[in-house]
Amino acid sequence: MRLRYKKLIIIFTLAIMLIGMGTFSLIAPSTNFSFVKGEDGNAPSTGALSTMSDKEIEASITTLIKNYFDAKQRVDMTELAECVSDVSHIDEKSLVTEAEFIEEYKNIECTILHEGLREGTYRVYVYYEAKIYDIDTLAPSLTALYVTSDKDGKFTIYLSVIKSEDQEAIEALDNSPEVQKMIDSVQKNLEEIVSKNADVRDFYQMLESSDSEDDEEHNENISNEGGNAASSSASPSPTKK
């Protein structure tokens, strides 16, 4: 049962963070804001960041994240382009589908971690509660984003290939006890809501059913393509990884 609910969270949490080309979803409410401290006790920074306090950086990143989620809900690709490094990595059709279900993203809270990352880059764990159309109960969700900054102090959600050393640092943060505790908290909260609220449970079951149908259609398409390739080159049909 727990694995099933985990799958439902992943289906529902549609915000995307790319590590290479992978995704990470989930998390719990927290207002923790943690930097690696330099010898002078201040957060390491470069360029315009050197003039910003931790609170100012936190406020700027939180504003970026809220603008991003607002643009997602409105399917505003122009605004999204202002929030991310490469808007071509965002599937507009998926956002349209998501907006048909989600009326609003509420109670957005960011946990911003910097440990092990390069100066001016941050791992941001975003907790939010989704208001689903015609369902009063809010659905807790969590996603993780990688935020970078430029010399002018502009923060951007990074949606491109990440360097191996940065990916290792991100994975270390994702697997840290603090983050795993947050994930477990949201997981348990959602499981409880799904088990007690029929409307939310029906919604997730509908998503799961739709996801299964999409997988079956995708497998059929791959099989057909593989058959064509086999008939022309005698190569074995590819299998879905």
C-alpha positions as CSV (number, residue, x, y, z in Angstrom):
1,M,0.0,0.0,0.0
2,R,2.8,2.4,0.9
3,L,4.5,1.9,-2.5
4,R,1.2,2.6,-4.2
5,Y,0.8,5.9,-2.4
6,K,4.4,6.8,-3.3
7,K,3.6,6.2,-6.9
8,L,0.5,8.5,-6.6
9,I,2.6,11.3,-5.1
10,I,5.0,11.0,-8.0
11,I,2.2,11.1,-10.5
12,F,0.6,14.1,-8.8
13,T,3.8,16.1,-8.2
14,L,4.2,17.4,-11.7
15,A,6.8,20.1,-11.0
16,I,10.0,19.0,-12.6
17,M,13.6,19.3,-11.4
18,L,16.2,18.0,-13.9
19,I,19.4,16.3,-12.6
20,G,20.9,15.5,-15.9
21,M,17.5,14.4,-17.2
22,G,16.1,12.8,-14.1
23,T,13.3,14.0,-11.8
24,F,12.8,14.3,-8.1
25,S,9.5,14.9,-6.3
26,L,8.3,15.0,-2.7
27,I,8.8,17.0,0.6
28,A,7.5,18.4,3.9
29,P,6.8,21.9,5.4
30,S,9.9,23.6,6.7
31,T,11.2,27.1,6.9
32,N,14.8,26.0,7.4
33,F,17.4,28.1,5.5
34,S,20.9,26.7,5.6
35,F,24.1,27.9,4.0
36,V,27.7,26.7,4.3
37,K,29.4,29.4,6.3
38,G,32.7,30.9,5.3
39,E,35.5,31.8,7.7
40,D,33.9,35.1,8.4
41,G,30.6,33.5,9.3
42,N,28.8,34.7,6.3
43,A,27.3,32.7,3.4
44,P,29.8,32.4,0.6
45,S,28.8,34.6,-2.3
46,T,30.0,36.2,-5.5
47,G,29.1,39.4,-7.4
48,A,25.8,41.0,-6.3
49,L,25.2,38.2,-3.8
50,S,28.0,39.6,-1.7
51,T,25.8,42.6,-0.8
52,M,22.7,40.4,0.1
53,S,21.9,39.0,3.5
54,D,20.7,35.4,4.0
55,K,17.2,36.7,4.5
56,E,17.3,38.7,1.3
57,I,18.5,35.7,-0.6
58,E,15.8,33.6,1.0
59,A,13.1,36.1,0.1
60,S,14.3,36.4,-3.5
61,I,14.4,32.6,-4.0
62,T,11.0,32.2,-2.4
63,T,9.5,34.9,-4.7
64,L,11.0,33.1,-7.7
65,I,9.5,29.8,-6.7
66,K,6.0,31.4,-6.1
67,N,6.2,33.1,-9.4
68,Y,7.1,29.8,-11.1
69,F,4.2,27.9,-9.6
70,D,1.8,30.8,-10.4
71,A,3.0,30.7,-14.0
72,K,2.6,26.9,-14.1
73,Q,-1.0,27.1,-13.0
74,R,-1.8,29.8,-15.6
75,V,0.3,28.0,-18.3
76,D,2.1,31.3,-18.9
77,M,5.1,30.2,-20.9
78,T,6.4,33.8,-21.2
79,E,6.5,34.2,-17.4
80,L,8.0,30.7,-17.0
81,A,10.8,31.7,-19.4
82,E,11.6,34.4,-16.9
83,C,11.8,31.8,-14.1
84,V,13.8,29.0,-15.6
85,S,17.1,28.6,-17.5
86,D,15.6,26.9,-20.5
87,V,11.9,26.9,-21.0
88,S,12.1,24.4,-23.8
89,H,12.5,21.7,-21.1
90,I,8.9,22.5,-20.0
91,D,6.1,20.6,-21.8
92,E,3.3,23.1,-22.3
93,K,0.8,20.3,-23.0
94,S,1.5,18.7,-19.7
95,L,1.0,22.1,-18.0
96,V,-2.4,22.4,-19.7
97,T,-3.4,19.0,-18.4
98,E,-2.2,19.8,-15.0
99,A,-4.1,23.1,-14.9
100,E,-7.3,21.2,-15.7
101,F,-7.0,19.5,-12.3
102,I,-5.2,22.1,-10.1
103,E,-7.0,25.3,-9.2
104,E,-4.3,26.8,-7.1
105,Y,-1.0,26.0,-5.4
106,K,-1.3,27.1,-1.8
107,N,0.9,27.4,1.3
108,I,4.2,27.3,-0.6
109,E,7.2,26.9,1.7
110,C,10.8,26.6,0.7
111,T,13.7,24.8,2.5
112,I,16.9,26.1,0.9
113,L,20.1,24.2,1.3
114,H,23.6,25.1,0.1
115,E,25.9,22.6,1.7
116,G,28.4,21.1,-0.7
117,L,27.2,23.2,-3.7
118,R,29.1,25.8,-5.6
119,E,28.8,29.4,-4.6
120,G,25.6,31.0,-5.8
121,T,23.7,27.7,-6.3
122,Y,21.0,26.2,-4.0
123,R,18.9,23.1,-3.6
124,V,15.4,24.2,-2.9
125,Y,12.8,21.8,-1.5
126,V,9.4,23.2,-2.1
127,Y,6.4,22.1,0.0
128,Y,3.0,23.1,-1.3
129,E,-0.7,22.1,-1.0
130,A,-2.6,21.8,-4.2
131,K,-6.3,22.9,-4.4
132,I,-7.9,20.4,-6.8
133,Y,-11.1,21.6,-8.6
134,D,-14.3,20.5,-6.7
135,I,-12.3,19.1,-3.8
136,D,-12.0,21.1,-0.6
137,T,-9.2,19.1,1.0
138,L,-5.8,20.3,0.0
139,A,-3.3,17.7,-1.2
140,P,0.3,18.0,0.2
141,S,3.1,17.7,-2.2
142,L,6.8,18.2,-2.4
143,T,9.3,18.9,-5.2
144,A,13.0,19.8,-5.4
145,L,14.5,22.4,-7.6
146,Y,18.0,23.5,-8.4
147,V,18.4,27.3,-8.3
148,T,21.4,29.3,-9.7
149,S,22.3,32.9,-9.7
150,D,24.2,35.2,-12.0
151,K,26.6,38.1,-11.4
152,D,23.7,40.5,-11.1
153,G,22.1,38.5,-8.4
154,K,19.2,37.2,-10.5
155,F,18.0,33.8,-9.4
156,T,16.9,31.2,-11.9
157,I,15.5,27.6,-11.7
158,Y,18.1,25.6,-13.6
159,L,16.6,23.2,-16.1
160,S,19.6,22.0,-18.0
161,V,22.3,19.3,-17.7
162,I,24.1,19.6,-14.4
163,K,27.8,19.0,-13.9
164,S,28.7,15.7,-12.3
165,E,30.2,17.3,-9.2
166,D,27.1,19.4,-8.7
167,Q,24.9,16.4,-9.2
168,E,26.8,14.4,-6.5
169,A,26.3,17.3,-4.1
170,I,22.6,17.5,-4.9
171,E,22.2,13.7,-4.4
172,A,24.0,14.0,-1.1
173,L,21.5,16.6,0.1
174,D,18.5,14.6,-1.2
175,N,19.6,11.6,0.7
176,S,20.4,13.5,3.9
177,P,18.5,12.6,7.1
178,E,16.9,16.1,7.2
179,V,15.5,15.8,3.7
180,Q,14.4,12.1,4.2
181,K,12.6,13.2,7.3
182,M,10.7,15.8,5.3
183,I,9.8,13.3,2.6
184,D,8.5,10.8,5.1
185,S,6.4,13.5,6.8
186,V,4.7,14.5,3.6
187,Q,4.3,10.9,2.6
188,K,2.5,10.0,5.8
189,N,0.4,13.1,5.6
190,L,-0.8,12.3,2.1
191,E,-1.4,8.6,2.9
192,E,-3.6,9.7,5.8
193,I,-5.6,12.1,3.6
194,V,-6.0,9.6,0.8
195,S,-7.2,6.9,3.3
196,K,-9.7,9.1,5.0
197,N,-11.0,11.4,2.2
198,A,-13.0,9.6,-0.6
199,D,-12.8,12.6,-3.0
200,V,-9.1,12.8,-2.8
201,R,-8.8,9.0,-3.0
202,D,-11.0,8.9,-6.1
203,F,-8.9,11.6,-7.7
204,Y,-5.6,9.7,-7.1
205,Q,-7.1,6.5,-8.4
206,M,-8.2,8.3,-11.5
207,L,-4.7,9.6,-12.0
208,E,-3.2,6.2,-11.5
209,S,-5.6,4.7,-14.0
210,S,-4.8,7.3,-16.6
211,D,-1.1,6.7,-16.0
212,S,-1.5,3.0,-16.5
213,E,-3.4,3.6,-19.8
214,D,-0.6,5.9,-21.0
215,D,2.0,3.3,-20.2
216,E,0.1,0.6,-22.1
217,E,-0.2,2.9,-25.2
218,H,3.5,3.9,-25.0
219,N,4.5,0.2,-24.8
220,E,2.3,-0.6,-27.9
221,N,3.9,2.2,-29.8
222,I,7.4,1.0,-29.0
223,S,6.4,-2.5,-30.0
224,N,5.1,-1.4,-33.3
225,E,8.2,0.7,-34.0
226,G,10.4,-2.3,-33.0
227,G,8.5,-4.6,-35.3
228,N,9.1,-2.3,-38.3
229,A,12.8,-2.0,-37.4
230,A,13.0,-5.8,-37.1
231,S,11.5,-6.4,-40.5
232,S,14.0,-4.2,-42.2
233,S,17.2,-4.9,-40.3
234,A,16.6,-8.2,-38.4
235,S,17.4,-6.4,-35.1
236,P,15.6,-7.5,-31.9
237,S,12.7,-5.3,-30.9
238,P,13.6,-2.7,-28.3
239,T,12.2,-2.9,-24.8
240,K,11.1,-0.1,-22.6
241,K,13.7,0.8,-20.0
